[in-house]
Amino acid sequence: MKHVLRFLLILLLLPVLPGRAQQTPLYFPPASGNWATITPQSLGWCQPQLDSLVAFLGRKGTKSFVVLKDGRLVVERYYGTFTQDSVWYWASAGKSLTATLVGVAQQEGLLQLQDSTSRYLGRSWTSAPAAKQALITVRHQLTMSTGLNDAPPPPCDNESTSPGCLLYRADAGTRWAYHTGPYRLLQDVVAQASGLTINQYTNQKLASRIGMSGLWVNDVYYSRARDMARFGLLTLARGTWNGTAILRDTAYFRRMTTPSQSLNRSYGYLWWLNGQPSYMLPGLQLVFNGPLIPTAPADLIAALGKNDQKIYVVPSLGLVVVRQGKSAGDSRLAVSSFDTELWRYLTATMQCRPLAASSAVAATLPLYPNPAATTLTLGPPASSRTVRLLDSRGQVARQWPAPAATAETEVSVAGVAPGLYLVQWLDGQGRVLASRKLQKQ
């Protein structure tokens, strides 16, 4: 009898134990036809805050905004001439789609993550010494740790894929840097391993199976907003679509959506991860303390693209959030201040509370023009004593006394080499109060 009572007690406690919260069954929309909806009010969301969110998105150059709750449409908004059938680019949000395709290719036995990339792309796919190139694996491409130079000299750039632009900088696995060139070649790896074009492989192994329509053009994926939402829903369901496993390799999915290396804890396999103790940003060799998006749930994972193309997935809340449009934040690559601001509005909507003051202090600090050529105008947060300019290596390029608390000051950046920099405001003890990125022309 005691054993029976103990078993019943365990069953009663299971739903409230950490990590065992009961989830509403996911809804998977048909390939065509109507998509089931659920009203924000039925979820306890507040209309005034939702109206503020929709207006905020409109001010920020948004073209589409979609929110799914357990697969059902809660919010679907289009702006200007953009419609449900309009097609837009994913930019680097497509990296996360590629990561899923690599997982499918591995479960089919077409490739292994530990394979040298040279096995698929040949002996001269980079300009690195042969022994160094051989160290680069498919996994290094997935984790942005190839060691190749992410800022090669002109006419090359971060996105270049030609061998002459892929230069050795460090041994594979020893340096994290957001580098689009080696990532793009993952599509060639999948194509070579499968004998199909990347569009054929995407359509046969994933898109047609979840009702997603899209097309790779020059290594960039294009689709409608609902197609982005379908991919987000597939990820929310951990690679399964309506009972059919698309990405069956659960170990791969877990590694894809958790820290993939110790250098940038907020990066998985081409997915950005929230809730980690630190993060790195594109173009900077700096490690920042705290979560990637402080206003968002800790378990959020994100496919992030240039000019603020977004797919957010939040397993704990059963949410998929999609945004397409023009640049809305202070960065044109992946992560931007828009992430923090968007989730400030969305959290207020879901929790039905007043819109909190922005925790992204730097987002409202005067810093213009950006990009800057010879002069820069700065404004201080309260208690700032010093403002400094850090280059991509974390070295101080310039430093100035902070302007008065109510004033703006013009400073010179003449003679500073072109590139991406970080502006930091520090207090009297040298603690960083706020940071913003600056492009120097």
C-alpha positions as a Markdown table, in Angstrom:
| # | Residue | x | y | z |
|---|---|---|---|---|
| 1 | Met | 0.0 | 0.0 | 0.0 |
| 2 | Lys | 2.8 | 2.4 | 0.9 |
| 3 | His | 4.4 | 1.8 | -2.6 |
| 4 | Val | 1.1 | 2.5 | -4.3 |
| 5 | Leu | 0.6 | 5.8 | -2.4 |
| 6 | Arg | 4.2 | 6.8 | -3.1 |
| 7 | Phe | 3.7 | 6.2 | -6.8 |
| 8 | Leu | 0.4 | 8.2 | -6.8 |
| 9 | Leu | 2.2 | 11.1 | -5.0 |
| 10 | Ile | 4.9 | 11.1 | -7.7 |
| 11 | Leu | 2.3 | 11.2 | -10.4 |
| 12 | Leu | 0.6 | 14.2 | -8.8 |
| 13 | Leu | 3.9 | 16.1 | -8.4 |
| 14 | Leu | 5.2 | 15.5 | -11.9 |
| 15 | Pro | 3.4 | 18.4 | -13.6 |
| 16 | Val | 4.9 | 21.0 | -11.3 |
| 17 | Leu | 8.5 | 19.7 | -11.3 |
| 18 | Pro | 11.0 | 21.9 | -13.2 |
| 19 | Gly | 11.1 | 21.1 | -16.9 |
| 20 | Arg | 7.9 | 19.1 | -16.8 |
| 21 | Ala | 5.3 | 21.9 | -17.3 |
| 22 | Gln | 2.4 | 20.6 | -19.3 |
| 23 | Gln | 2.4 | 21.9 | -22.9 |
| 24 | Thr | -0.6 | 22.4 | -25.1 |
| 25 | Pro | -0.5 | 20.0 | -28.1 |
| 26 | Leu | 1.0 | 21.7 | -31.1 |
| 27 | Tyr | -1.1 | 22.5 | -34.1 |
| 28 | Phe | 0.5 | 22.0 | -37.6 |
| 29 | Pro | -1.2 | 23.9 | -40.4 |
| 30 | Pro | -2.0 | 22.1 | -43.7 |
| 31 | Ala | 0.1 | 22.7 | -46.8 |
| 32 | Ser | -2.7 | 24.9 | -48.1 |
| 33 | Gly | -5.9 | 26.4 | -46.8 |
| 34 | Asn | -6.7 | 28.2 | -43.6 |
| 35 | Trp | -4.4 | 28.3 | -40.7 |
| 36 | Ala | -6.0 | 27.9 | -37.3 |
| 37 | Thr | -6.0 | 31.1 | -35.1 |
| 38 | Ile | -6.3 | 32.0 | -31.5 |
| 39 | Thr | -7.2 | 35.4 | -30.1 |
| 40 | Pro | -4.7 | 37.4 | -28.0 |
| 41 | Gln | -7.5 | 38.0 | -25.5 |
| 42 | Ser | -8.1 | 34.3 | -24.9 |
| 43 | Leu | -4.4 | 34.1 | -23.9 |
| 44 | Gly | -4.7 | 36.9 | -21.5 |
| 45 | Trp | -2.8 | 39.4 | -23.6 |
| 46 | Cys | -3.7 | 43.1 | -23.5 |
| 47 | Gln | -5.0 | 45.0 | -26.5 |
| 48 | Pro | -3.5 | 48.4 | -25.6 |
| 49 | Gln | 0.0 | 46.9 | -25.3 |
| 50 | Leu | -0.5 | 44.9 | -28.5 |
| 51 | Asp | -1.6 | 48.1 | -30.3 |
| 52 | Ser | 1.7 | 49.7 | -29.0 |
| 53 | Leu | 3.7 | 46.8 | -30.3 |
| 54 | Val | 2.1 | 46.9 | -33.8 |
| 55 | Ala | 2.7 | 50.7 | -34.0 |
| 56 | Phe | 6.3 | 50.2 | -32.9 |
| 57 | Leu | 6.9 | 47.7 | -35.6 |
| 58 | Gly | 5.4 | 50.0 | -38.2 |
| 59 | Arg | 7.8 | 52.8 | -37.2 |
| 60 | Lys | 10.7 | 50.4 | -37.6 |
| 61 | Gly | 10.4 | 49.5 | -41.2 |
| 62 | Thr | 8.6 | 46.2 | -40.6 |
| 63 | Lys | 7.0 | 44.4 | -43.6 |
| 64 | Ser | 5.5 | 41.4 | -41.8 |
| 65 | Phe | 5.1 | 40.3 | -38.2 |
| 66 | Val | 3.7 | 36.9 | -37.2 |
| 67 | Val | 3.3 | 35.3 | -33.8 |
| 68 | Leu | 2.3 | 31.6 | -33.3 |
| 69 | Lys | 1.2 | 30.1 | -30.0 |
| 70 | Asp | 1.5 | 26.3 | -30.1 |
| 71 | Gly | 1.3 | 26.6 | -33.9 |
| 72 | Arg | -1.9 | 28.7 | -34.0 |
| 73 | Leu | -1.8 | 32.3 | -35.4 |
| 74 | Val | -2.1 | 34.9 | -32.7 |
| 75 | Val | -0.8 | 37.9 | -34.6 |
| 76 | Glu | -0.4 | 38.4 | -38.3 |
| 77 | Arg | 0.3 | 41.9 | -39.6 |
| 78 | Tyr | 1.5 | 43.3 | -42.9 |
| 79 | Tyr | 2.7 | 46.8 | -43.6 |
| 80 | Gly | 2.5 | 49.1 | -46.6 |
| 81 | Thr | 2.1 | 47.1 | -49.8 |
| 82 | Phe | 3.5 | 43.9 | -48.3 |
| 83 | Thr | 0.9 | 41.0 | -48.1 |
| 84 | Gln | 0.6 | 37.4 | -47.0 |
| 85 | Asp | 1.9 | 36.4 | -50.4 |
| 86 | Ser | 4.9 | 38.8 | -50.6 |
| 87 | Val | 8.3 | 37.2 | -50.7 |
| 88 | Trp | 11.3 | 38.6 | -48.7 |
| 89 | Tyr | 14.9 | 37.4 | -48.0 |
| 90 | Trp | 15.9 | 35.6 | -44.8 |
| 91 | Ala | 19.5 | 36.9 | -45.0 |
| 92 | Ser | 21.5 | 35.1 | -42.3 |
| 93 | Ala | 18.4 | 33.7 | -40.7 |
| 94 | Gly | 18.9 | 31.1 | -43.5 |
| 95 | Lys | 22.0 | 29.9 | -41.6 |
| 96 | Ser | 19.7 | 28.2 | -39.1 |
| 97 | Leu | 17.8 | 26.5 | -42.0 |
| 98 | Thr | 21.2 | 25.3 | -43.3 |
| 99 | Ala | 22.1 | 23.9 | -39.9 |
| 100 | Thr | 18.9 | 21.8 | -39.9 |
| 101 | Leu | 19.7 | 20.5 | -43.4 |
| 102 | Val | 23.2 | 19.5 | -42.3 |
| 103 | Gly | 21.6 | 17.5 | -39.5 |
| 104 | Val | 19.3 | 15.8 | -42.0 |
| 105 | Ala | 22.3 | 15.0 | -44.3 |
| 106 | Gln | 24.2 | 13.5 | -41.3 |
| 107 | Gln | 21.3 | 11.3 | -40.2 |
| 108 | Glu | 21.1 | 10.0 | -43.8 |
| 109 | Gly | 24.8 | 9.0 | -43.7 |
| 110 | Leu | 25.8 | 11.5 | -46.4 |
| 111 | Leu | 28.3 | 13.3 | -44.2 |
| 112 | Gln | 29.7 | 13.5 | -40.7 |
| 113 | Leu | 30.4 | 16.7 | -38.7 |
| 114 | Gln | 34.0 | 15.5 | -38.0 |
| 115 | Asp | 34.7 | 15.2 | -41.7 |
| 116 | Ser | 37.3 | 17.6 | -43.1 |
| 117 | Thr | 35.6 | 20.1 | -45.3 |
| 118 | Ser | 38.3 | 19.4 | -47.9 |
| 119 | Arg | 36.6 | 16.0 | -48.4 |
| 120 | Tyr | 33.7 | 17.7 | -50.1 |
| 121 | Leu | 35.2 | 21.0 | -51.5 |
| 122 | Gly | 38.7 | 19.8 | -52.6 |
| 123 | Arg | 42.2 | 20.5 | -51.6 |
| 124 | Ser | 42.2 | 24.2 | -52.5 |
| 125 | Trp | 38.9 | 25.6 | -51.2 |
| 126 | Thr | 40.9 | 28.1 | -49.1 |
| 127 | Ser | 44.3 | 29.8 | -49.3 |
| 128 | Ala | 45.3 | 28.4 | -45.9 |
| 129 | Pro | 48.4 | 26.1 | -45.7 |
| 130 | Ala | 47.3 | 22.6 | -46.6 |
| 131 | Ala | 47.9 | 21.2 | -43.1 |
| 132 | Lys | 45.8 | 24.0 | -41.6 |
| 133 | Gln | 43.0 | 23.7 | -44.1 |
| 134 | Ala | 42.8 | 20.0 | -43.4 |
| 135 | Leu | 41.9 | 20.8 | -39.7 |
| 136 | Ile | 38.7 | 22.6 | -40.7 |
| 137 | Thr | 35.7 | 20.3 | -40.4 |
| 138 | Val | 32.0 | 20.6 | -41.2 |
| 139 | Arg | 31.4 | 21.2 | -37.5 |
| 140 | His | 33.8 | 24.2 | -37.5 |
| 141 | Gln | 31.7 | 25.7 | -40.3 |
| 142 | Leu | 28.5 | 25.2 | -38.3 |
| 143 | Thr | 30.0 | 26.8 | -35.2 |
| 144 | Met | 31.8 | 29.8 | -36.8 |
| 145 | Ser | 35.2 | 28.5 | -35.7 |
| 146 | Thr | 37.0 | 27.8 | -38.9 |
| 147 | Gly | 39.9 | 30.1 | -37.9 |
| 148 | Leu | 39.7 | 31.8 | -41.4 |
| 149 | Asn | 40.0 | 35.6 | -41.5 |
| 150 | Asp | 36.6 | 37.1 | -41.2 |
| 151 | Ala | 37.9 | 40.5 | -42.3 |
| 152 | Pro | 40.0 | 39.8 | -45.4 |
| 153 | Pro | 41.5 | 42.8 | -47.2 |
| 154 | Pro | 39.6 | 44.3 | -50.2 |
| 155 | Pro | 38.3 | 43.4 | -52.7 |
| 156 | Cys | 37.3 | 40.5 | -50.4 |
| 157 | Asp | 34.8 | 40.8 | -47.6 |
| 158 | Asn | 33.1 | 38.7 | -44.9 |
| 159 | Glu | 30.8 | 37.0 | -47.4 |
| 160 | Ser | 33.5 | 36.1 | -50.0 |
| 161 | Thr | 33.7 | 32.4 | -50.8 |
| 162 | Ser | 36.6 | 32.3 | -53.3 |
| 163 | Pro | 39.7 | 30.5 | -52.1 |
| 164 | Gly | 41.8 | 33.7 | -52.5 |
| 165 | Cys | 39.6 | 35.4 | -49.9 |
| 166 | Leu | 39.6 | 32.6 | -47.3 |
| 167 | Leu | 42.8 | 33.3 | -45.5 |
| 168 | Tyr | 44.3 | 31.5 | -42.5 |
| 169 | Arg | 44.2 | 33.4 | -39.3 |
| 170 | Ala | 44.1 | 30.8 | -36.5 |
| 171 | Asp | 43.8 | 27.1 | -36.1 |
| 172 | Ala | 40.3 | 25.7 | -36.5 |
| 173 | Gly | 38.5 | 25.6 | -33.2 |
| 174 | Thr | 40.6 | 28.2 | -31.5 |
| 175 | Arg | 38.8 | 31.4 | -32.5 |
| 176 | Trp | 35.1 | 32.3 | -32.9 |
| 177 | Ala | 34.2 | 34.9 | -35.5 |
| 178 | Tyr | 31.0 | 35.6 | -37.4 |
| 179 | His | 32.1 | 34.6 | -40.9 |
| 180 | Thr | 29.6 | 34.2 | -43.7 |
| 181 | Gly | 31.9 | 33.0 | -46.4 |
| 182 | Pro | 32.8 | 29.6 | -44.9 |
| 183 | Tyr | 29.1 | 29.2 | -43.8 |
| 184 | Arg | 27.9 | 29.6 | -47.4 |
| 185 | Leu | 30.1 | 26.8 | -48.5 |
| 186 | Leu | 28.2 | 24.5 | -46.3 |
| 187 | Gln | 25.5 | 24.5 | -48.9 |
| 188 | Asp | 28.1 | 23.2 | -51.4 |
| 189 | Val | 29.1 | 20.5 | -48.9 |
| 190 | Val | 25.5 | 19.4 | -48.7 |
| 191 | Ala | 25.1 | 19.5 | -52.4 |
| 192 | Gln | 28.3 | 17.6 | -53.0 |
| 193 | Ala | 27.5 | 14.9 | -50.4 |
| 194 | Ser | 23.9 | 14.4 | -51.7 |
| 195 | Gly | 24.4 | 14.8 | -55.4 |
| 196 | Leu | 21.5 | 17.3 | -55.4 |
| 197 | Thr | 21.4 | 21.1 | -55.7 |
| 198 | Ile | 20.7 | 22.9 | -52.4 |
| 199 | Asn | 17.2 | 23.8 | -53.6 |
| 200 | Gln | 16.5 | 20.2 | -54.5 |
| 201 | Tyr | 17.8 | 18.9 | -51.2 |
| 202 | Thr | 15.9 | 21.6 | -49.2 |
| 203 | Asn | 12.6 | 20.9 | -51.0 |
| 204 | Gln | 12.8 | 17.1 | -50.9 |
| 205 | Lys | 14.0 | 16.6 | -47.4 |
| 206 | Leu | 12.3 | 19.5 | -45.6 |
| 207 | Ala | 10.3 | 22.2 | -47.3 |
| 208 | Ser | 7.8 | 19.9 | -49.2 |
| 209 | Arg | 7.2 | 17.9 | -46.0 |
| 210 | Ile | 6.2 | 20.9 | -43.9 |
| 211 | Gly | 4.3 | 22.9 | -46.6 |
| 212 | Met | 7.1 | 25.5 | -46.8 |
| 213 | Ser | 7.7 | 27.3 | -50.1 |
| 214 | Gly | 11.0 | 29.1 | -50.7 |
| 215 | Leu | 14.0 | 29.3 | -52.9 |
| 216 | Trp | 17.8 | 29.7 | -52.4 |
| 217 | Val | 19.1 | 32.5 | -54.7 |
| 218 | Asn | 22.9 | 33.2 | -54.5 |
| 219 | Asp | 23.1 | 31.4 | -51.1 |
| 220 | Val | 20.2 | 33.4 | -49.6 |
| 221 | Tyr | 16.8 | 32.0 | -48.9 |
| 222 | Tyr | 13.6 | 33.8 | -49.9 |
| 223 | Ser | 10.1 | 33.0 | -48.8 |
| 224 | Arg | 6.8 | 34.4 | -47.4 |
| 225 | Ala | 6.4 | 35.2 | -43.7 |
| 226 | Arg | 4.3 | 32.1 | -43.1 |
| 227 | Asp | 7.0 | 29.9 | -44.5 |
| 228 | Met | 9.5 | 31.3 | -42.0 |
| 229 | Ala | 6.8 | 30.6 | -39.3 |
| 230 | Arg | 6.5 | 27.0 | -40.5 |
| 231 | Phe | 10.3 | 26.5 | -40.1 |
| 232 | Gly | 10.1 | 28.0 | -36.7 |
| 233 | Leu | 7.3 | 25.7 | -35.8 |
| 234 | Leu | 9.3 | 22.7 | -37.0 |
| 235 | Thr | 12.1 | 23.8 | -34.6 |
| 236 | Leu | 9.6 | 24.3 | -31.8 |
| 237 | Ala | 8.6 | 20.7 | -32.3 |
| 238 | Arg | 12.3 | 19.7 | -32.2 |
| 239 | Gly | 12.5 | 18.6 | -35.8 |
| 240 | Thr | 9.2 | 16.8 | -36.0 |
| 241 | Trp | 6.2 | 17.8 | -38.1 |
| 242 | Asn | 2.7 | 16.5 | -37.2 |
| 243 | Gly | 4.1 | 13.2 | -36.0 |
| 244 | Thr | 6.7 | 12.8 | -38.8 |
| 245 | Ala | 10.3 | 13.2 | -37.8 |
| 246 | Ile | 12.2 | 15.4 | -40.3 |
| 247 | Leu | 15.3 | 15.7 | -38.2 |
| 248 | Arg | 15.3 | 12.4 | -36.3 |
| 249 | Asp | 18.8 | 12.8 | -34.8 |
| 250 | Thr | 17.8 | 14.1 | -31.4 |
| 251 | Ala | 21.4 | 14.4 | -30.3 |
| 252 | Tyr | 22.2 | 16.7 | -33.2 |
| 253 | Phe | 19.2 | 18.8 | -32.4 |
| 254 | Arg | 20.3 | 19.2 | -28.8 |
| 255 | Arg | 23.8 | 20.2 | -29.9 |
| 256 | Met | 22.4 | 22.6 | -32.5 |
| 257 | Thr | 20.4 | 24.5 | -29.9 |
| 258 | Thr | 22.9 | 24.6 | -27.0 |
| 259 | Pro | 26.3 | 26.2 | -26.8 |
| 260 | Ser | 28.5 | 24.6 | -29.5 |
| 261 | Gln | 31.9 | 25.9 | -28.2 |
| 262 | Ser | 33.3 | 27.7 | -25.2 |
| 263 | Leu | 34.3 | 30.9 | -27.1 |
| 264 | Asn | 30.8 | 32.3 | -27.7 |
| 265 | Arg | 28.4 | 30.6 | -25.3 |
| 266 | Ser | 25.4 | 32.2 | -27.1 |
| 267 | Tyr | 26.0 | 30.4 | -30.4 |
| 268 | Gly | 24.9 | 26.8 | -31.3 |
| 269 | Tyr | 25.0 | 25.3 | -34.7 |
| 270 | Leu | 24.2 | 28.5 | -36.7 |
| 271 | Trp | 21.5 | 29.4 | -34.1 |
| 272 | Trp | 21.8 | 32.2 | -31.6 |
| 273 | Leu | 21.0 | 31.3 | -28.0 |
| 274 | Asn | 19.6 | 33.5 | -25.2 |
| 275 | Gly | 20.0 | 33.0 | -21.5 |
| 276 | Gln | 23.7 | 32.3 | -21.5 |
| 277 | Pro | 26.2 | 34.0 | -19.2 |
| 278 | Ser | 28.0 | 35.8 | -22.0 |
| 279 | Tyr | 28.0 | 36.4 | -25.8 |
| 280 | Met | 30.0 | 37.7 | -28.7 |
| 281 | Leu | 28.8 | 39.8 | -31.6 |
| 282 | Pro | 29.6 | 39.9 | -35.3 |
| 283 | Gly | 32.7 | 41.9 | -36.2 |
| 284 | Leu | 34.1 | 42.1 | -32.6 |
| 285 | Gln | 36.5 | 39.9 | -30.7 |
| 286 | Leu | 35.0 | 40.9 | -27.4 |
| 287 | Val | 33.0 | 38.9 | -24.9 |
| 288 | Phe | 30.1 | 40.6 | -23.2 |
| 289 | Asn | 28.6 | 39.5 | -19.9 |
| 290 | Gly | 24.9 | 38.7 | -19.6 |
| 291 | Pro | 22.3 | 37.3 | -21.9 |
| 292 | Leu | 22.0 | 38.1 | -25.6 |
| 293 | Ile | 18.5 | 39.6 | -25.3 |
| 294 | Pro | 17.8 | 40.5 | -21.7 |
| 295 | Thr | 14.1 | 41.3 | -22.2 |
| 296 | Ala | 13.4 | 37.9 | -23.8 |
| 297 | Pro | 12.8 | 34.4 | -22.2 |
| 298 | Ala | 16.0 | 32.6 | -21.3 |
| 299 | Asp | 15.3 | 29.6 | -23.4 |
| 300 | Leu | 14.7 | 31.6 | -26.6 |
| 301 | Ile | 16.7 | 30.5 | -29.6 |
| 302 | Ala | 16.9 | 32.7 | -32.7 |
| 303 | Ala | 17.6 | 32.7 | -36.5 |
| 304 | Leu | 18.9 | 36.2 | -37.0 |
| 305 | Gly | 19.6 | 37.9 | -40.3 |
| 306 | Lys | 20.9 | 41.2 | -41.7 |
| 307 | Asn | 18.5 | 44.2 | -41.5 |
| 308 | Asp | 16.6 | 42.5 | -38.7 |
| 309 | Gln | 15.1 | 39.4 | -40.4 |
| 310 | Lys | 14.0 | 37.3 | -37.3 |
| 311 | Ile | 12.7 | 33.9 | -36.4 |
| 312 | Tyr | 12.5 | 33.5 | -32.6 |
| 313 | Val | 11.5 | 30.2 | -31.0 |
| 314 | Val | 10.6 | 30.0 | -27.3 |
| 315 | Pro | 9.8 | 26.4 | -26.2 |
| 316 | Ser | 8.7 | 27.3 | -22.6 |
| 317 | Leu | 5.9 | 29.5 | -24.0 |
| 318 | Gly | 5.2 | 27.6 | -27.2 |
| 319 | Leu | 5.9 | 30.7 | -29.2 |
| 320 | Val | 7.3 | 31.3 | -32.7 |
| 321 | Val | 7.8 | 34.9 | -33.7 |
| 322 | Val | 8.7 | 36.1 | -37.2 |
| 323 | Arg | 9.7 | 39.6 | -38.4 |
| 324 | Gln | 10.6 | 40.6 | -42.0 |
| 325 | Gly | 11.5 | 44.1 | -43.1 |
| 326 | Lys | 14.2 | 46.8 | -43.3 |
| 327 | Ser | 16.8 | 47.5 | -40.7 |
| 328 | Ala | 15.2 | 48.5 | -37.4 |
| 329 | Gly | 18.1 | 48.6 | -34.9 |
| 330 | Asp | 21.7 | 49.9 | -34.6 |
| 331 | Ser | 23.2 | 46.9 | -36.4 |
| 332 | Arg | 22.8 | 45.6 | -39.9 |
| 333 | Leu | 24.1 | 42.1 | -39.0 |
| 334 | Ala | 22.2 | 39.4 | -37.0 |
| 335 | Val | 21.9 | 40.8 | -33.4 |
| 336 | Ser | 20.7 | 44.4 | -33.0 |
| 337 | Ser | 19.1 | 46.7 | -30.4 |
| 338 | Phe | 15.8 | 45.9 | -32.1 |
| 339 | Asp | 15.8 | 42.4 | -30.5 |
| 340 | Thr | 15.8 | 43.8 | -27.0 |
| 341 | Glu | 13.2 | 46.5 | -27.9 |
| 342 | Leu | 10.9 | 44.1 | -29.7 |
| 343 | Trp | 10.8 | 41.7 | -26.7 |
| 344 | Arg | 10.2 | 44.6 | -24.3 |
| 345 | Tyr | 7.0 | 45.4 | -26.2 |
| 346 | Leu | 6.0 | 41.7 | -26.7 |
| 347 | Thr | 6.6 | 40.8 | -23.0 |
| 348 | Ala | 4.5 | 43.7 | -21.9 |
| 349 | Thr | 1.7 | 42.5 | -24.2 |
| 350 | Met | 1.8 | 38.9 | -23.0 |
| 351 | Gln | 2.1 | 39.8 | -19.3 |
| 352 | Cys | -0.6 | 42.5 | -19.6 |
| 353 | Arg | 1.5 | 45.1 | -17.8 |
| 354 | Pro | 2.6 | 48.7 | -18.5 |
| 355 | Leu | 5.5 | 49.0 | -20.9 |
| 356 | Ala | 8.6 | 48.9 | -18.8 |
| 357 | Ala | 11.4 | 51.4 | -19.3 |
| 358 | Ser | 13.9 | 50.1 | -21.8 |
| 359 | Ser | 16.7 | 48.1 | -20.3 |
| 360 | Ala | 18.7 | 48.8 | -23.5 |
| 361 | Val | 20.0 | 52.1 | -22.2 |
| 362 | Ala | 22.4 | 52.4 | -25.1 |
| 363 | Ala | 19.6 | 52.2 | -27.7 |
| 364 | Thr | 18.5 | 55.8 | -26.8 |
| 365 | Leu | 22.0 | 57.4 | -26.3 |
| 366 | Pro | 22.9 | 60.0 | -28.9 |
| 367 | Leu | 25.5 | 58.6 | -31.2 |
| 368 | Tyr | 25.5 | 60.1 | -34.7 |
| 369 | Pro | 26.3 | 60.1 | -37.5 |
| 370 | Asn | 26.6 | 56.3 | -37.7 |
| 371 | Pro | 28.5 | 55.4 | -39.9 |
| 372 | Ala | 30.9 | 58.3 | -39.0 |
| 373 | Ala | 33.6 | 59.9 | -41.1 |
| 374 | Thr | 35.5 | 62.6 | -39.2 |
| 375 | Thr | 33.3 | 63.7 | -36.3 |
| 376 | Leu | 31.0 | 61.9 | -33.9 |
| 377 | Thr | 28.3 | 63.4 | -31.6 |
| 378 | Leu | 28.0 | 61.7 | -28.2 |
| 379 | Gly | 25.6 | 61.9 | -25.3 |
| 380 | Pro | 26.1 | 60.5 | -21.8 |
| 381 | Pro | 24.0 | 58.3 | -19.5 |
| 382 | Ala | 23.9 | 59.4 | -15.9 |
| 383 | Ser | 27.1 | 59.0 | -14.0 |
| 384 | Ser | 29.3 | 58.4 | -17.0 |
| 385 | Arg | 32.8 | 59.8 | -16.7 |
| 386 | Thr | 34.6 | 58.4 | -19.7 |
| 387 | Val | 33.7 | 57.4 | -23.3 |
| 388 | Arg | 36.1 | 55.1 | -25.2 |
| 389 | Leu | 36.3 | 53.6 | -28.7 |
| 390 | Leu | 37.4 | 50.0 | -28.9 |
| 391 | Asp | 38.5 | 48.3 | -32.2 |
| 392 | Ser | 37.6 | 44.8 | -33.2 |
| 393 | Arg | 40.5 | 43.4 | -31.1 |
| 394 | Gly | 39.3 | 45.1 | -28.0 |
| 395 | Gln | 42.1 | 47.7 | -28.1 |
| 396 | Val | 41.3 | 51.4 | -27.2 |
| 397 | Ala | 41.4 | 53.5 | -30.4 |
| 398 | Arg | 40.2 | 56.7 | -28.8 |
| 399 | Gln | 39.1 | 57.9 | -25.4 |
| 400 | Trp | 37.3 | 61.1 | -24.3 |
| 401 | Pro | 35.9 | 62.6 | -21.1 |
| 402 | Ala | 32.2 | 62.1 | -20.9 |
| 403 | Pro | 30.1 | 65.2 | -21.7 |
| 404 | Ala | 27.9 | 66.8 | -19.1 |
| 405 | Ala | 24.9 | 64.8 | -18.1 |
| 406 | Thr | 22.5 | 67.0 | -20.1 |
| 407 | Ala | 24.7 | 67.9 | -23.0 |
| 408 | Glu | 26.0 | 66.4 | -26.2 |
| 409 | Thr | 29.6 | 66.6 | -27.3 |
| 410 | Glu | 31.2 | 66.4 | -30.7 |
| 411 | Val | 34.5 | 64.5 | -30.8 |
| 412 | Ser | 36.9 | 63.8 | -33.6 |
| 413 | Val | 37.4 | 60.3 | -35.1 |
| 414 | Ala | 39.6 | 61.6 | -37.9 |
| 415 | Gly | 42.5 | 59.3 | -38.4 |
| 416 | Val | 40.7 | 56.3 | -37.0 |
| 417 | Ala | 40.9 | 53.4 | -39.5 |
| 418 | Pro | 37.7 | 52.4 | -41.2 |
| 419 | Gly | 35.9 | 49.4 | -39.6 |
| 420 | Leu | 33.5 | 48.3 | -36.9 |
| 421 | Tyr | 34.1 | 49.7 | -33.4 |
| 422 | Leu | 32.4 | 49.6 | -30.0 |
| 423 | Val | 31.6 | 52.8 | -28.2 |
| 424 | Gln | 31.5 | 52.3 | -24.4 |
| 425 | Trp | 30.4 | 54.7 | -21.6 |
| 426 | Leu | 32.2 | 54.1 | -18.3 |
| 427 | Asp | 31.6 | 55.3 | -14.7 |
| 428 | Gly | 34.3 | 56.5 | -12.4 |
| 429 | Gln | 35.3 | 53.0 | -11.4 |
| 430 | Gly | 35.8 | 52.0 | -15.0 |
| 431 | Arg | 32.6 | 49.9 | -15.2 |
| 432 | Val | 30.8 | 49.8 | -18.5 |
| 433 | Leu | 27.4 | 51.5 | -18.3 |
| 434 | Ala | 26.4 | 51.1 | -21.9 |
| 435 | Ser | 27.8 | 50.1 | -25.3 |
| 436 | Arg | 26.9 | 50.8 | -28.9 |
| 437 | Lys | 28.5 | 49.7 | -32.2 |
| 438 | Leu | 29.9 | 52.3 | -34.6 |
| 439 | Gln | 30.8 | 51.9 | -38.2 |
| 440 | Lys | 33.8 | 54.1 | -39.1 |
| 441 | Gln | 34.0 | 55.1 | -42.8 |
